């Protein structure tokens, strides 16, 4: 039981009234009606069924088998490919996409409910579709009409997946030091050359094609982040030929073994410029800010799953007697949940999970207002979201770690 659907439903309906929030935003694009409570519950129920039956059982294979690399190709753990096919067939890839390109046109915050259930069930698997949703957002906001027509239908159907490629061996958080270059071709495309590292889902066997959003420099670009442009670089070119994109290896990590963290080499790879030259850093933030909310939610999911496991164990593990006298006199000892320090840790975990989820859901509704509110409300939401986003990412991941640490203490090393 990696997630409590009751907890998610309580916050969705009783705390944040998602149905009322959607009604205030106006009709959804799909169907002309705002999602009501019954619709939201149907999404939650079906997403819960999928994540519990398809994703949660894959945690062991993901951790023990992990991803394997061989001559540039990455094979995901047993069951991952089949689960992704079920995910795509269920229409989950296009939950919030524009119907003009095959999406369902639902509010962005509804995807957070899906992300929540996936993150609690199997965070390593969940990183594959999460990266794709970021690419969808970036292309929808900044791509040309031709790029939208070409790439979005494949992404929204789940046939193709996506990544973002920023970090280079010599340039981590300082993206302005990037050296990857993009030389113009006669046909309007660019030849992209360089190496990117720590690319989550950079290579895998889940989909026929992978679209890499790559930051690179065009000739005579200004120094620093002002000279960064964004390119779509497919693994497989639009004519079916293999592009100059190879995976040089995968990282051997302490965790999330089921997700391939790749070193990607681009050798004169065909790239398609997104928007204007030297505006790539601003465009990438469209993807990164959405990803930061999801990363914060991953911290909440870790906290939530750890709290449920710790609670279950604390109710079963027998050690010593309660200070107030035996609580289970028919047993050799009382369950450890009766002990004050154990209860303190359990309640701290509960506060982190519930408070963290509330912050993410609130930020998700603010993001909806940014995209769908009137001009004045959108401006207020933009300012508020700029403030909330780093708190969600930085604060909730740290607190998620704290919750997991409490779970380890409660389990006593078992």
Secondary structure, 3 states (H helix, E strand, C coil): CCCCHHHHHHHHHHHCCHHHHHHHHCCCCCCCCCCCHHHHHHHHHHHHHHHHHHHHHHHHHHHHCCCEEECCEEECCCCHHHHHHHHHHCCHHHCCCCHHHCCCCCCHHHHHHHHHHHHHHHHHHHHHHHHHHHHHHHHHHHCCHHHHHHHHHHHHHCCEEEEEECCECCECCCHHHCCCEEEECCCCCEEEEEEEEEEECCCCCCCCEEEEEEEEEECCCCCHHHHCEEEEEECECCCCCECCEEEEEECCCCCCCCCCEEEEEEEEEEEEEECCCCCHHHHHHHHHHHHHHHHHHHHHHHHHHHHHHHHHHHHHCECCCCCCCCCCCCCCCCEHHHCHHHHHHHHHHHHHHHHHHHHHHHHHHHHHHHHHCCHHHHHHHHHHHHHHHHHHHHHHHHHHHHHHHHHHHHHCCC
